[in-house]
Structure formats: structure tokens, C-alpha cells
Amino acid sequence: MNFHYLGFDLLWLLAMLFSLLLKQQTLSQQQLEQDYKKQRDTSRELAMILSEKNKNLLIQQEQEVRIATLNERNRIAREIHDNVGHLLSSALLQIGAIQAIFTQEELQEPLTNLRSTISTSMDSIRSSVHNLHDDALDLQAALQTLIQNFTFCKGNFVYDVTHSMSQEMIYHILAIVKECMNNTMKHSNATVFTVTLREQPTFYQLILTDNGTSIKKQDTGIGLKNIRERVETMHGFLNIQTEQGFCLFITLPKEEIAHENINC
């Protein structure tokens, strides 16, 4: 009888040990699965971040090439206008003086033809200069187009700028607005997005706001980092407010003021 109970106890002990072993293996398997899922999610997140960085880098490179191209076109247009245009104008004046001094009939016709040729060249140069400048963007129209095409929520637009900006500043401002729009779509439950651009005597104010409640201030985000870098490139200041919705308050010194500060 004692042997019978002893055998029963041994079986019960073996069953308990087997249960504990099975439980340990199950926990280990679950831990492995959790580690695998965590590693997989981390890899996906890193891949998404890398993809976003590459995308932003390509966009930034395209914009830099675009800015460089526009600056070069404007430089060429200025040189043509200032140098070649002035030389041709001087030539026209000299021909007029020669016609007034030398009244021989045999000189009048070739001088008139020469003057007509130079005048035609002047018209051609003016047309070329205007064509070079035609590629310049209208900031107000471009911002209006962005607001009209922003379907995530209602868009408001306030524009009070009278003086022209360089193409480089225009492209930076457009890129900042686009980046802020993307952040609103990704991280906010906003119903209204507002773009305000005002001109002050020595600086411009760019204010981008939405009334979302879910967006958080993340200074380390790629989007805000790109915005901050662009503001620094223009020697401006960026202030982020999250008390009521989300607000980017950007101050951009006028370019002549920024250049004076650099020289100092």
C-alpha cells in the first residue's frame, strides 16, 4: 500500500515537473515572439525614418538646384541688362551724334541702317532679359494655390507683403509651409489651418497655425528640424507654441538687413 502511494506521489511530482517545464518553454516562446515583433517593428520604424530622410533630402536637393538655377538666371539677366544693354545704348547715342555732325547723304543711309540694327538688338536683349525673369515665382499666388489644394481641413490665408523677395527666400517659405501642412495632416486632428505672412519695416512675419489638439511639440522631428534649418539659413527666428492648437511663429529679417548683420 505504501508503494502504491509512493508511486502515485512520483507520478504527481513528474506531472508537476512536466507542467513547470512546459510553462517555462511557453514563456520562453512568448518572450521570443515578443522580441521578434519588437525587433521587426523597430526595423520597420527605422526603415520608415530612413525613407523619410531620403525623401526630404531629395526634395531639399531639388530645391537647392532650383534656387541655384534661378539665381544664375537672374545674375545673367542683370549682367546683360547692366553691361550689354548700356553699351548698345551708348552706341545708339554715338550714332546719333555722328549723324548730327556728318551730314553727307552717303553716310546717312548706312548710319540709319546701323542704328536700326542696334535698336533691334536692344529689343531682342530686353525680351531675353524679361524671359529670364519670367520663371520667377509669385509668392502670393503660390501660397494661395497651396491653401486651395489643402483638402485635409479648411485653409485660411492672410497676405500683407508689398516688397519683392529673392527667389531663394520664396522657395524657403514655400517649403516651410508645405512641411507644416504635412505635419498637420500626420499628427493633428485640426479643422482649420491658417497661413499668415506680413511685412514689417525690417522683417517678415510668417505664422502657421492649426487648431488641432493631438499634435505634440517635437523639436527632434525631421519636419521641424528641416523647418528650423531653413529659418536659420535665412537668419531668422522660430518660436513654437502649443497652448492653443499648434503655432509656428517665424521672424525673417529682410535680406538687406540680414546682409548688414553678417557684415558686422
C-alpha positions as CSV (number, residue, x, y, z in Angstrom):
1,M,0.0,0.0,0.0
2,N,2.8,2.4,0.8
3,F,4.4,1.5,-2.5
4,H,1.2,2.4,-4.2
5,Y,1.0,5.9,-2.6
6,L,4.7,6.3,-3.3
7,G,4.2,5.6,-7.0
8,F,1.3,8.0,-7.1
9,D,3.3,10.8,-5.5
10,L,6.1,10.2,-8.0
11,L,3.7,10.4,-10.9
12,W,2.2,13.6,-9.4
13,L,5.7,15.0,-9.0
14,L,6.6,14.1,-12.6
15,A,3.4,15.7,-13.8
16,M,4.2,18.9,-11.9
17,L,7.7,19.0,-13.2
18,F,6.5,18.5,-16.8
19,S,3.9,21.2,-16.3
20,L,6.6,23.6,-15.0
21,L,8.9,22.7,-17.9
22,L,6.0,23.2,-20.4
23,K,5.2,26.6,-18.8
24,Q,8.8,27.7,-18.9
25,Q,9.0,26.7,-22.6
26,T,5.8,28.5,-23.3
27,L,7.0,31.7,-21.6
28,S,10.3,31.5,-23.4
29,Q,8.5,31.1,-26.7
30,Q,6.3,34.1,-25.9
31,Q,9.3,36.1,-25.0
32,L,11.0,35.2,-28.3
33,E,7.9,36.2,-30.2
34,Q,7.7,39.5,-28.4
35,D,11.4,40.2,-29.0
36,Y,10.9,39.3,-32.7
37,K,7.9,41.6,-33.0
38,K,9.7,44.4,-31.2
39,Q,12.7,43.9,-33.5
40,R,10.5,43.8,-36.5
41,D,8.7,47.0,-35.5
42,T,11.9,48.7,-34.8
43,S,13.3,47.7,-38.2
44,R,10.2,49.0,-39.9
45,E,10.3,52.3,-38.0
46,L,14.0,52.7,-38.9
47,A,13.2,51.9,-42.5
48,M,10.4,54.5,-42.5
49,I,12.6,57.1,-40.9
50,L,15.4,56.4,-43.4
51,S,12.9,56.6,-46.3
52,E,11.5,59.9,-45.0
53,K,15.0,61.3,-44.6
54,N,15.9,60.2,-48.1
55,K,12.7,61.8,-49.4
56,N,13.4,65.0,-47.6
57,L,17.0,65.0,-48.8
58,L,15.9,64.6,-52.4
59,I,13.4,67.3,-52.1
60,Q,15.9,69.6,-50.5
61,Q,18.5,68.8,-53.2
62,E,15.9,69.6,-55.9
63,Q,15.0,72.9,-54.3
64,E,18.7,73.8,-53.9
65,V,19.3,73.1,-57.6
66,R,16.2,75.1,-58.4
67,I,17.4,78.0,-56.3
68,A,20.9,77.9,-57.8
69,T,19.5,77.8,-61.3
70,L,17.2,80.8,-60.6
71,N,20.0,82.8,-59.0
72,E,22.2,82.1,-62.0
73,R,19.5,83.1,-64.4
74,N,18.9,86.3,-62.5
75,R,22.7,87.0,-62.5
76,I,22.9,86.6,-66.2
77,A,19.9,88.8,-66.7
78,R,21.4,91.5,-64.6
79,E,24.7,91.4,-66.4
80,I,23.1,91.5,-69.8
81,H,21.0,94.5,-68.7
82,D,23.8,96.4,-67.0
83,N,26.6,95.7,-69.4
84,V,25.4,94.8,-72.9
85,G,22.3,96.9,-72.7
86,H,24.3,100.0,-71.6
87,L,26.9,99.5,-74.3
88,L,24.2,99.3,-77.0
89,S,22.5,102.4,-75.6
90,S,25.8,104.2,-75.7
91,A,26.3,103.1,-79.3
92,L,22.9,104.5,-80.3
93,L,23.8,107.8,-78.8
94,Q,27.2,107.9,-80.6
95,I,25.5,107.1,-83.9
96,G,23.0,110.0,-83.3
97,A,25.9,112.3,-82.7
98,I,27.7,111.2,-85.9
99,Q,24.6,111.8,-87.9
100,A,24.3,115.3,-86.5
101,I,28.0,116.1,-87.2
102,F,28.4,114.4,-90.6
103,T,25.5,115.4,-92.8
104,Q,26.7,113.8,-96.0
105,E,24.0,111.9,-97.7
106,E,26.2,108.9,-98.4
107,L,26.7,108.4,-94.7
108,Q,23.1,108.9,-93.6
109,E,21.7,105.7,-95.0
110,P,24.3,103.3,-93.6
111,L,24.2,105.0,-90.2
112,T,20.4,104.8,-90.2
113,N,20.6,101.1,-91.0
114,L,23.2,100.6,-88.3
115,R,21.1,102.4,-85.8
116,S,18.1,100.3,-86.8
117,T,20.1,97.1,-86.3
118,I,21.3,98.1,-82.9
119,S,17.7,99.1,-81.9
120,T,16.5,95.7,-83.0
121,S,19.3,94.1,-80.9
122,M,18.2,96.2,-77.9
123,D,14.6,94.9,-78.3
124,S,15.9,91.4,-78.5
125,I,18.0,91.8,-75.4
126,R,15.1,93.3,-73.5
127,S,12.9,90.3,-74.5
128,S,15.6,87.9,-73.4
129,V,16.0,89.6,-70.0
130,H,12.3,89.5,-69.4
131,N,12.2,85.8,-70.4
132,L,14.9,85.1,-67.9
133,H,12.8,86.8,-65.1
134,D,9.5,85.2,-66.2
135,D,10.5,82.0,-64.4
136,A,10.3,83.8,-61.0
137,L,7.5,82.7,-58.7
138,D,4.7,84.8,-57.4
139,L,4.7,84.0,-53.7
140,Q,1.2,85.2,-53.0
141,A,-0.2,83.1,-55.9
142,A,1.9,80.1,-54.9
143,L,0.7,80.2,-51.3
144,Q,-3.0,80.6,-52.5
145,T,-2.6,77.5,-54.6
146,L,-1.2,75.5,-51.7
147,I,-4.1,76.6,-49.5
148,Q,-6.7,75.8,-52.2
149,N,-5.2,72.3,-52.7
150,F,-5.0,71.6,-49.0
151,T,-8.0,69.3,-48.5
152,F,-7.2,67.9,-45.0
153,C,-9.1,70.8,-43.4
154,K,-10.3,74.3,-44.0
155,G,-7.5,76.7,-45.0
156,N,-7.2,80.4,-44.3
157,F,-4.7,82.8,-45.9
158,V,-3.6,86.3,-44.8
159,Y,-1.1,88.1,-47.0
160,D,0.2,91.6,-46.4
161,V,3.5,92.0,-48.3
162,T,4.4,94.8,-50.7
163,H,8.1,94.4,-51.4
164,S,9.5,91.6,-53.5
165,M,11.7,88.8,-52.1
166,S,14.5,86.9,-53.6
167,Q,13.6,83.6,-55.2
168,E,15.7,81.8,-52.6
169,M,13.6,83.2,-49.7
170,I,10.4,82.5,-51.6
171,Y,11.3,78.8,-52.1
172,H,12.3,78.5,-48.4
173,I,9.0,80.0,-47.3
174,L,7.0,77.6,-49.6
175,A,9.0,74.6,-48.3
176,I,8.3,75.6,-44.7
177,V,4.5,75.9,-45.4
178,K,4.5,72.6,-47.2
179,E,6.3,70.9,-44.3
180,C,4.0,72.4,-41.7
181,M,1.0,71.2,-43.8
182,N,2.4,67.7,-43.8
183,N,2.9,67.8,-40.0
184,T,-0.7,68.9,-39.5
185,M,-2.0,66.0,-41.7
186,K,0.2,63.4,-40.0
187,H,-0.1,64.4,-36.3
188,S,-3.1,66.7,-35.8
189,N,-6.9,66.5,-35.7
190,A,-7.2,70.1,-36.8
191,T,-10.2,71.5,-38.6
192,V,-8.6,74.9,-39.6
193,F,-5.1,75.6,-40.9
194,T,-4.0,79.3,-41.3
195,V,-1.1,80.8,-43.2
196,T,-0.3,84.4,-42.3
197,L,2.5,86.4,-44.0
198,R,3.0,90.0,-43.0
199,E,5.7,92.6,-43.8
200,Q,7.2,94.9,-41.2
201,P,9.7,97.6,-41.8
202,T,12.7,95.4,-41.2
203,F,11.4,91.8,-41.2
204,Y,8.7,89.4,-42.4
205,Q,6.3,87.5,-40.1
206,L,5.3,84.0,-41.1
207,I,2.7,82.5,-38.8
208,L,1.5,78.9,-39.4
209,T,-1.3,77.7,-37.1
210,D,-3.9,75.0,-36.7
211,N,-6.5,74.3,-34.0
212,G,-5.6,70.6,-33.5
213,T,-5.5,69.1,-30.0
214,S,-3.5,65.9,-30.7
215,I,-0.3,67.4,-32.1
216,K,2.7,67.5,-29.8
217,K,5.7,69.7,-29.8
218,Q,8.6,67.5,-31.0
219,D,11.7,69.6,-31.6
220,T,13.6,66.4,-32.7
221,G,11.2,65.6,-35.5
222,I,12.5,65.5,-39.0
223,G,9.9,68.0,-40.3
224,L,10.6,70.6,-37.6
225,K,14.3,70.1,-38.0
226,N,14.1,70.9,-41.7
227,I,12.0,74.0,-40.9
228,R,14.5,75.1,-38.2
229,E,17.4,74.7,-40.6
230,R,15.6,76.8,-43.3
231,V,14.9,79.5,-40.8
232,E,18.5,79.6,-39.7
233,T,19.6,79.7,-43.3
234,M,17.6,83.0,-43.7
235,H,19.0,84.2,-40.3
236,G,15.5,84.2,-38.8
237,F,14.0,83.1,-35.5
238,L,11.5,80.2,-34.8
239,N,9.1,80.0,-31.9
240,I,6.8,77.0,-31.3
241,Q,3.6,77.4,-29.2
242,T,1.2,74.6,-28.3
243,E,-1.1,76.2,-25.7
244,Q,-4.0,76.6,-28.1
245,G,-3.6,74.3,-31.1
246,F,-0.2,74.4,-32.7
247,C,1.6,77.6,-33.9
248,L,4.9,78.2,-35.7
249,F,5.9,81.9,-35.3
250,I,8.7,82.7,-37.7
251,T,10.5,86.0,-37.9
252,L,12.6,86.6,-41.1
253,P,14.8,89.7,-41.4
254,K,14.7,91.4,-44.8
255,E,17.6,90.3,-46.9
256,E,19.4,93.7,-46.9
257,I,19.1,93.7,-43.1
258,A,20.4,90.1,-42.9
259,H,23.4,91.0,-45.1
260,E,24.2,94.0,-42.9
261,N,24.2,91.9,-39.8
262,I,26.6,89.4,-41.5
263,N,29.0,92.1,-42.5
264,C,29.0,93.4,-38.9
